[in-house]
Amino acid sequence: MLIENASNILKKISHAAMRAGRSPDEVKLIAVTKTVGIGTIKDAIDAGLRIFGENRVQEARDKISNLKSQILNSRIEWHLIGYLQKNKAKYAVQLFDLIHTVDSVELAEELNKQAEKIGKIQRVLVQVKLSEEETKHGVSEEELIPMLEKIKRLNNLRLEGLMTMPPFFEDAEKARPYFRKLRELREKAEKQEFKLPELSMGMSNDFEVAIEEGATMVRIGTAIFGERSKEKVL
């Protein structure tokens, strides 16, 4: 079932990209493994998936350490796609190839400090809040350019793009304005000479619309692994 699900998602990604006049190669599939067990992640790797997204540092740490000892030859990327507290920055820098959820200058500075300590250039995205939902994190549209300016001066961070999470809608078309807005913000920033190749937006219910609006990374869990289980993940 997992292989079939992943294959279906990749086909939908390809078709959505082509509808937008884009190459399917421009879009990376991030398999979201929140609450997904080690055995299932290994199956996903066997199915050809290579980028995995985790929401929590502690859960990711347990999985990554377990998988490193079991999988030696596959080049796997781990992305943090959930909210990051400043006091977990040290561990996030040790674990993740890309952090999608940088939402304050203070967090960026802490990540930079921790990355410097271990001699790493940490890849990051800035999370932008485009909805009024209190549960959503991110910088406001007005704060974005000043924050990009500050991150640009941090030597141990590499700013690669923007991320957003629109409200959940049953009708994916209702999410389109949020995706379009993020793309427009990227275009505005690039006119000010910021290089922001990545747009992380779109999940299981709306990723095709996100791709049509310019997404380069889609974060998909349920459509690959099924509904999340609350059981122990290891």
HELIX and SHEET records of a PDB file:
HELIX    1   1 LEU A    2  ARG A   19  1                                  18    
HELIX    2   2 PRO A   24  GLU A   26  5                                   3    
HELIX    3   3 ILE A   38  ASP A   46  1                                   9    
HELIX    4   4 VAL A   57  GLN A   70  1                                  14    
HELIX    5   5 LYS A   86  LYS A   88  5                                   3    
HELIX    6   6 ALA A   89  LEU A   95  1                                   7    
HELIX    7   7 VAL A  105  LYS A  117  1                                  13    
HELIX    8   8 GLU A  141  LYS A  152  1                                  12    
HELIX    9   9 ALA A  172  ALA A  175  5                                   4    
HELIX   10  10 ARG A  176  LYS A  191  1                                  16    
HELIX   11  11 PHE A  207  GLU A  212  1                                   6    
HELIX   12  12 THR A  222  PHE A  225  1                                   4    
SHEET    1   A 8 GLU A 198  SER A 200  0                                        
SHEET    2   A 8 LEU A 157  MET A 163  1                                        
SHEET    3   A 8 GLN A 122  GLN A 127  1                                        
SHEET    4   A 8 LEU A  98  VAL A 102  1                                        
SHEET    5   A 8 GLU A  77  LEU A  80  1                                        
SHEET    6   A 8 ILE A  51  GLU A  54  1                                        
SHEET    7   A 8 LYS A  28  VAL A  32  1                                        
SHEET    8   A 8 MET A 217  ILE A 220  1                                        
END                                                                             
